[in-house]
């Protein structure tokens, strides 16, 4: 069995790594190759390009890297044509993957898209492109297959692999012990994103928010997980915006941080779902290039941006975007969770129900679907 995969950033690498675990159980001699990261490499994946080459978000930001990204996509297509896989699996990254899938499908390669593009949130017109590009979509959320099938797109709900990977009960004490945090110490996890562009756009505001909170509550401690290779961006920001705040930088270990914390200040993205699966109160914030924001805002189809709010269909946690994401506002929102334990407990119960809903043994369910699509059931 030969499978080509493309995962375009840290969250895609995580999803693809979990999927590859299930695929290898079905096909122990599986060969997998394409574009990916360290989680995929742990499963024997051969990365021809690293996943962070595609970790660019926002229209203006993508334009700056367009020539390089297009060159990678063209080179990957030619390489796959020289050694055709049994199927191509595009893991999220729709702007990169759908165009590649369309070319591969026209050339006779079965194409599977893992993670339904957010047509229910914005860019609903993308359904025609999905229908042209992919033979099957593996959906993370239960409402997606019906929506796709209305447009003639075959789809299967496989649940979210993070819901399988994260325990239903949160190991708070063990995580705190691992981080050297006392059980009684109030702790805030600060997660400003996994992309370099996100760190540049969001982390200064997050770190300045930490300074506001530390001054208001001297007993607070903070942990900030940093993706490998980005520490050089974060350390100067702390020195500049919060030199006296008790911030501990972690090399990765975002799950330890989420398990250990009382509340998290977090950038919009997959990490917000992880925080919900850890049953943690949160404040979601995001900033990007102003022009990119205006373009995306006009395409937005619903009032929520954060995944926990989208899945719960209401604002169960605050969202602060662009100019609303100011240090005083974010600090006030985080401290409000610490001052409302009953509100936090109610939210944790809501997130526990969501966790159960998303548990589907994703690796096995997705592998079953892939076996059917490739004729190797």
Secondary structure, DSSP 8 states (H G I E B T S, - for coil): -EEEEEE-SHHHHHHHHHHHHHHHHH-TT-EEEEEE-HHHHTTT-EEEEEGGGG---SHHHHHHTHHHHHHHHHHHHHHHHHS--SEEEEES-HHHHHHHHHHHHHTT-EEEEES---TTTB-GGGHHHHHHH-SEEEESSTTHHHHHHTTT--EEE---HHHHHS-SS--HHHHHHHHT--TTS-EEEEE--SSHHHIIIIIHHHHHHHHHHHHH-TT-EEEEEE-TT-HHHHHHHHHHH-TTS-EEEEES-HHHHHHH-SEEEEESSHHHHHHHHTT-EEEEEE---HHHHHHHHHHB-SS--SHHHHHHTS-SSEEEEGGG--HHHHHHHHHHHHT-HHHHHHHHHHHHHHHHHH-S-HHHHHHHHHHHHHT--
